[in-house]
Amino acid sequence: MRIKTFTLNSKQEVISKIVREILNLFKVEVIGSHGEADYLQLSVVNHQLTPSADGSGSGVTVESRLLLFDKEGNKREFCRRDEGKGDEREAAARHRLIKLNLYHIFLEHLGAEAAPWGILHGVRPTKIVHRWIRGGAGQQEIIERIQKDYACSREKANIIVPMAFRQLPFLETSDDKTVSIYVGIPFSLTRCLYCSFPANILPGEKQLQQFMEVFRRDLEAGKAAVERYGFKVQNIYVGGGTPTSLPDAFFAEMLEMVYNAFYKSDLAEFTVEAGRPDSITPEKIAAMKCFKVSRVSVNPQTMQARTLQLIGRQHTPKAVAEMFHALREAGLPHINMDLILGLPGETAKDVQDTLEKVTALEPDDITLHALAIKRGSRLKLLMEERHVELPSDEETRRMSEVALGFMERGGYQPYYLYRQGYMSGDLENIGCARPGAEGMYNIQIMEEHQTIIGIGGSATTKVVDPVTGRLRSVFNAKDLATYLRDIDVYIEKRKQLLEEIYGDASK
């Protein structure tokens, strides 16, 4: 739907955001004076009504009106109202009801198709399920409620709710003093077409040496914080970028520093994102083995040679298989493989071929990502120039059905999930593992249940307040030059945040 102008009866940023989420979901485009429009104006008017006299519900009732003015100035008006639930905070109920009302107006009056996730637009939808579990709700009750309150499809409800219950024993392994360590190595050999991550093309030896010196200071400060507060490190995750893009000697040095700082015999996981075959060497595999890395992520994204070439990955499907076998032969305990659904030029048939090849390797854990078109990616720019064709939402959903079918038949169960903006097919990123091969770090970081200490370029420290359960974060610079220049600033910010939450351990 293309409209000339849009109006909203609220200046609150949060209201504007949630209304635009619905407009984006149904591909409503505000074009102003550029081009031909379907309607002159779309207006949204929301009102919170007086609480019900009997005191039932949350006391929050919202009425939403959507007005459309056609090219001749004729008005069509649609109205819907709904009431919040007793266990909702007033503001949360108001925001949910605005979205739900508008969603149903689009479906019932404007011919829009239902979205798989309904109005669940948050990055971590399982957090809602966990809140209801803590409130004592059972699995079937939650499945029914998430469909009603969030217009989530039964298919997605039957994935996310059992998944949340499956996560409970993993989340229970962590207490207030249990943390994970995230190590950011912000380098890649090349930049993929779709990539918007904060990564730098691998620099020369002089700047790499400078990075290692700064990284060591960052790491030592992180180690000191762990010792100061008596934290127990449950997981170490080395990500990027592509950490294995480092030259062999630098990679081994980095792993040794991390190992010496944080490895203990009771560590649950030590993960390295190995990424792509053109970044792996026998020396790097030997280093991972030496320093007791327990999980390695191999990210082919697709096993279609033509797609790999198009998206800028300098390897072949055969090289992916060779890398996988080399890691298995070295005895690395767990191997994860990442795939992307919705890549340019692909069909559900291509995804079927990719999954046949990937599942034949028998990885322990497969993550299915739906392509997210970010503003910072070259793919976004190429799309705007109409040089790249992407699969339709319908085709991407068929890809997801094919992929999840392989997961079910192969004994892989969904165990963590997150969503991003602008995802193909309004889908999700979902990790599936064979029982016993679930990634503990993936669950902890996605559920925001545990403090994560971030070290390295573009790393984020996320601290969970043990009293309120709220999350606070500080960020290292995404830009490499800024990180190198201002490392003392980022170390101090992390130190101050930890002191604010856990107290001054020196007293």
Secondary structure, DSSP 8 states (H G I E B T S, - for coil): -EEEEEEES---HHHHHHHHHHHHHTT-EE-TTSS--SEEEEEEEEEEE---TT--TTS-EEEEEEEEE-TT--EEEEEEEEE--TTS-HHHHHHHHHHHHHHHHHHHHS-----TTTT--SS-THHHHHHHHHTT--HHHHHHHHHHHH---HHHHHHHHHHHHHHHHHHTT--TTEEEEEEEE-EESS--TT--SS-EE---HHHHHHHHHHHHHHHHHHHHHHHHHT-EEEEEEEEES-GGGS-HHHHHHHHHHHHHHH--TT--EEEEEEE-GGG--HHHHHHHHHTT--EEEEEEE-S-HHHHHHHT----HHHHHHHHHHHHHTT-SEEEEEEEES-TT--HHHHHHHHHHHHHH--SEEEEEE-B--TTSHHHHHHHTT------HHHHHHHHHHHHHHHHHTT-EEEEEE--TTBGGG--EEEEE-TT---HHHHHHHHT-SEEEEEETT-EEEEE-TTT--EEEEE--SSHHHHHHSHHHHHHHHHHHHHHHH--TT-
